[in-house]
Amino acid sequence: MHSDQKLIALVTGANTGVGFQIAKALVEDHYLVYIASRNIDRAKTAAESLGENAVAIELDVTKQHTIDEAAAKILKEHGKLDLLVNNAGISHAGKPGRTMQEVLAANKPSIAPIEEMRTVWDTNVFGVVSVTQTFLPLLKNADNARIVNVSSGLGSLTLNMNPENPYRSAYDVVYGASKAAMNAITVAFALELENTNIKISAVSPGFTATALNNFEGTDTVEEGSKEPVRVALEKDGISGLFTGPGQEVFPW
């Protein structure tokens, strides 16, 4: 194990929204936090607002060379990673400025543009796998490492098949199914890593008002960040768990 005693965290998409709130809580808990963003200037602005224990780093989850460079930097500076938060995500890749209702209508399974689906999945699914694979060697160098995947209640197939679920009409093949795939990936990693020092979990912030949904969510970012923050700060949580607001355990 590496001799660096400070806890080191990396949060993707940490320059705004839920990712920023998670990073803020980690800094307050004395982590050294890498604020990862595909836009380094936005990462620097966010890091500066959080103080000296926040470090800006460029990382685009769809560009492997930026993932490799970020991992090499953290390896050189600390030799390990205690916590990886896969938070970066997008809800659509179509015409900007549309309401959430317009996006959902355009992304119904029967008419969803395949190219838009590929673009969203490239970030929400393949990006998560790429980042996790690349940082696994650093996580293995920590004493008790954790991976937190920021998911969505829409990713639960069981909940979507419940007629009483008020959000099931929002399940689509672009965003909703990408979160179901992310959950499946979380389970796959949990199974592979169950006899290692690395725990992994998925967490839903709930219907939070962020850029992801054109700020049309019902909860503030502070309220929606409570469960992701709790899970990120949890040192001895159960691996392979999917939770949501109020610590509710969601079915996969």
C-alpha positions as CSV (number, residue, x, y, z in Angstrom):
1,M,0.0,0.0,0.0
2,H,1.1,3.6,-0.6
3,S,2.5,5.6,2.3
4,D,0.3,8.7,1.5
5,Q,-2.0,8.9,4.5
6,K,-4.3,11.6,3.1
7,L,-7.5,10.3,1.6
8,I,-7.6,11.0,-2.2
9,A,-10.8,11.3,-4.2
10,L,-11.7,11.9,-7.8
11,V,-15.1,13.1,-8.8
12,T,-16.0,13.3,-12.5
13,G,-18.2,16.1,-13.7
14,A,-17.5,17.9,-10.5
15,N,-17.6,21.5,-11.7
16,T,-21.3,21.8,-11.1
17,G,-24.5,20.2,-9.8
18,V,-24.4,17.0,-7.7
19,G,-20.8,16.4,-8.5
20,F,-19.8,19.8,-7.1
21,Q,-21.8,19.1,-3.9
22,I,-20.1,15.7,-3.5
23,A,-16.7,17.3,-4.0
24,K,-17.5,20.1,-1.5
25,A,-18.6,17.6,1.2
26,L,-15.4,15.5,0.6
27,V,-13.2,18.6,1.0
28,E,-15.0,19.4,4.2
29,D,-14.3,15.9,5.3
30,H,-10.5,16.5,4.8
31,Y,-10.1,14.6,1.5
32,L,-7.9,15.9,-1.2
33,V,-10.3,16.0,-4.1
34,Y,-9.6,16.1,-7.8
35,I,-12.3,18.2,-9.5
36,A,-12.6,16.5,-12.9
37,S,-14.2,18.2,-15.8
38,R,-13.9,18.0,-19.6
39,N,-13.4,21.8,-19.4
40,I,-10.3,22.6,-17.4
41,D,-11.3,26.2,-16.9
42,R,-14.6,25.2,-15.3
43,A,-12.7,22.7,-13.1
44,K,-10.3,25.4,-12.0
45,T,-13.1,27.8,-11.1
46,A,-14.9,25.1,-9.0
47,A,-11.6,24.0,-7.3
48,E,-10.7,27.6,-6.4
49,S,-14.1,28.0,-4.7
50,L,-13.4,24.9,-2.6
51,G,-10.0,25.8,-1.3
52,E,-6.5,24.3,-1.3
53,N,-7.7,20.7,-0.9
54,A,-9.5,20.8,-4.3
55,V,-7.4,20.3,-7.4
56,A,-8.6,20.9,-10.9
57,I,-8.0,18.2,-13.5
58,E,-9.0,17.8,-17.1
59,L,-10.9,14.5,-17.7
60,D,-13.4,13.8,-20.5
61,V,-14.9,10.4,-19.9
62,T,-15.3,9.9,-23.7
63,K,-11.6,10.6,-24.4
64,Q,-9.3,7.8,-23.2
65,H,-6.2,9.9,-23.4
66,T,-7.5,12.4,-20.9
67,I,-8.5,9.5,-18.6
68,D,-5.0,8.1,-18.9
69,E,-3.3,11.4,-18.3
70,A,-5.4,12.1,-15.2
71,A,-4.6,8.6,-13.8
72,A,-0.9,9.1,-14.5
73,K,-1.0,12.5,-12.7
74,I,-2.7,11.1,-9.6
75,L,-0.4,8.0,-9.6
76,K,2.7,10.3,-9.7
77,E,1.4,12.7,-7.0
78,H,-0.1,10.2,-4.6
79,G,0.3,6.6,-5.8
80,K,-3.3,5.7,-4.9
81,L,-6.9,6.6,-5.1
82,D,-9.3,6.0,-2.1
83,L,-12.5,7.1,-3.7
84,L,-13.7,7.3,-7.3
85,V,-17.1,9.0,-7.9
86,N,-18.4,8.4,-11.5
87,N,-20.8,11.4,-11.6
88,A,-20.4,12.7,-15.1
89,G,-23.5,12.2,-17.2
90,I,-25.7,13.7,-19.9
91,S,-29.4,13.2,-20.5
92,H,-29.5,13.9,-24.3
93,A,-27.4,15.0,-27.1
94,G,-29.9,16.6,-29.4
95,K,-31.0,20.1,-30.1
96,P,-30.2,22.4,-27.0
97,G,-32.8,24.5,-25.3
98,R,-35.6,21.9,-25.4
99,T,-37.8,21.3,-22.4
100,M,-37.5,18.0,-20.5
101,Q,-40.9,17.0,-22.0
102,E,-39.7,17.7,-25.5
103,V,-36.6,15.6,-24.9
104,L,-38.6,12.7,-23.5
105,A,-41.0,12.8,-26.5
106,A,-38.1,12.7,-28.9
107,N,-36.4,9.8,-27.2
108,K,-39.3,7.3,-27.1
109,P,-38.0,3.9,-28.1
110,S,-39.9,3.8,-31.4
111,I,-38.3,7.1,-32.7
112,A,-35.2,7.8,-30.6
113,P,-32.2,8.8,-32.9
114,I,-29.6,6.0,-32.7
115,E,-26.8,8.5,-32.9
116,E,-28.1,10.4,-29.9
117,M,-28.4,7.2,-28.0
118,R,-24.8,6.3,-28.9
119,T,-23.6,9.7,-27.7
120,V,-25.4,9.5,-24.4
121,W,-24.3,6.0,-23.8
122,D,-20.7,6.9,-24.6
123,T,-20.7,9.2,-21.6
124,N,-23.1,7.4,-19.2
125,V,-22.0,3.8,-19.9
126,F,-18.8,3.4,-21.8
127,G,-17.3,6.4,-20.0
128,V,-18.0,4.8,-16.6
129,V,-16.3,1.6,-17.7
130,S,-13.3,3.4,-19.1
131,V,-12.7,5.5,-16.1
132,T,-13.2,2.6,-13.7
133,Q,-10.9,0.3,-15.6
134,T,-8.2,2.9,-15.8
135,F,-8.3,3.9,-12.1
136,L,-8.5,0.3,-10.7
137,P,-4.8,0.0,-10.2
138,L,-4.8,3.2,-8.1
139,L,-7.8,2.0,-6.1
140,K,-6.1,-1.3,-5.4
141,N,-3.2,0.7,-3.9
142,A,-5.5,2.1,-1.2
143,D,-6.3,0.3,2.0
144,N,-10.1,0.5,1.7
145,A,-11.1,1.9,-1.7
146,R,-14.6,2.7,-2.9
147,I,-16.4,3.4,-6.2
148,V,-19.6,5.4,-6.3
149,N,-21.7,5.5,-9.5
150,V,-24.2,8.3,-9.6
151,S,-27.2,6.6,-11.2
152,S,-31.0,7.3,-11.3
153,G,-34.2,5.7,-10.1
154,L,-34.9,5.4,-13.8
155,G,-32.2,2.8,-13.9
156,S,-34.2,0.3,-11.9
157,L,-36.0,-2.1,-14.2
158,T,-38.1,-3.4,-11.3
159,L,-39.4,0.1,-10.4
160,N,-40.1,0.9,-14.1
161,M,-42.3,-2.1,-14.3
162,N,-44.4,-1.0,-11.3
163,P,-47.6,0.7,-12.6
164,E,-47.7,2.8,-9.4
165,N,-44.3,4.5,-10.2
166,P,-45.1,8.1,-11.3
167,Y,-41.8,8.4,-13.2
168,R,-42.0,5.2,-15.3
169,S,-43.3,7.2,-18.3
170,A,-39.9,8.9,-18.4
171,Y,-38.1,5.7,-19.1
172,D,-36.5,5.8,-22.5
173,V,-33.7,4.1,-24.5
174,V,-31.4,7.2,-24.4
175,Y,-31.1,8.3,-20.8
176,G,-33.2,5.9,-18.7
177,A,-31.8,2.7,-20.3
178,S,-28.2,4.2,-20.1
179,K,-28.7,4.3,-16.3
180,A,-30.0,0.7,-16.3
181,A,-26.8,-0.2,-18.2
182,M,-24.7,1.7,-15.6
183,N,-26.4,-0.3,-12.9
184,A,-25.7,-3.5,-14.7
185,I,-22.0,-2.5,-14.9
186,T,-22.0,-1.7,-11.2
187,V,-23.2,-5.2,-10.4
188,A,-20.6,-6.7,-12.8
189,F,-17.8,-4.8,-11.0
190,A,-19.2,-5.7,-7.6
191,L,-19.1,-9.4,-8.4
192,E,-15.5,-9.2,-9.8
193,L,-14.3,-7.1,-6.9
194,E,-16.1,-8.7,-4.0
195,N,-13.0,-10.4,-2.6
196,T,-10.8,-7.3,-2.9
197,N,-10.3,-4.1,-1.0
198,I,-12.6,-2.2,-3.3
199,K,-16.4,-1.7,-2.7
200,I,-18.7,-0.3,-5.3
201,S,-22.3,1.1,-5.1
202,A,-24.8,3.0,-7.2
203,V,-26.8,5.9,-5.8
204,S,-29.7,8.0,-7.1
205,P,-30.0,11.7,-6.2
206,G,-33.7,11.7,-6.9
207,F,-35.4,14.2,-9.2
208,T,-32.9,17.0,-8.7
209,A,-33.0,20.3,-10.6
210,T,-29.7,20.3,-12.5
211,A,-28.6,21.0,-16.1
212,L,-29.2,17.3,-16.7
213,N,-33.0,18.0,-16.8
214,N,-32.9,21.7,-17.8
215,F,-33.3,22.5,-14.1
216,E,-36.9,21.1,-14.1
217,G,-36.4,18.7,-11.2
218,T,-38.4,19.0,-8.1
219,D,-35.6,18.9,-5.6
220,T,-32.8,21.4,-5.0
221,V,-29.3,20.3,-5.8
222,E,-28.5,20.5,-2.0
223,E,-31.4,18.2,-1.2
224,G,-30.7,15.9,-4.1
225,S,-27.0,15.6,-3.1
226,K,-27.7,14.3,0.4
227,E,-27.7,10.6,-0.5
228,P,-24.8,10.7,-2.9
229,V,-22.8,12.6,-0.3
230,R,-23.7,10.1,2.4
231,V,-22.6,7.2,0.2
232,A,-19.4,9.0,-0.9
233,L,-18.5,9.7,2.7
234,E,-19.4,6.2,3.9
235,K,-16.3,4.3,4.9
236,D,-17.8,0.8,5.6
237,G,-20.8,0.5,3.4
238,I,-22.0,-2.6,1.7
239,S,-20.7,-3.3,-1.7
240,G,-23.2,-3.9,-4.6
241,L,-26.0,-1.7,-3.1
242,F,-28.3,0.7,-5.0
243,T,-29.8,3.4,-2.9
244,G,-31.8,6.6,-3.3
245,P,-33.1,9.6,-1.3
246,G,-33.7,8.9,2.4
247,Q,-31.3,5.9,2.2
248,E,-34.0,3.9,0.5
249,V,-32.6,0.6,-1.0
250,F,-33.7,0.4,-4.6
251,P,-34.2,-2.9,-6.5
252,W,-31.9,-3.3,-9.5
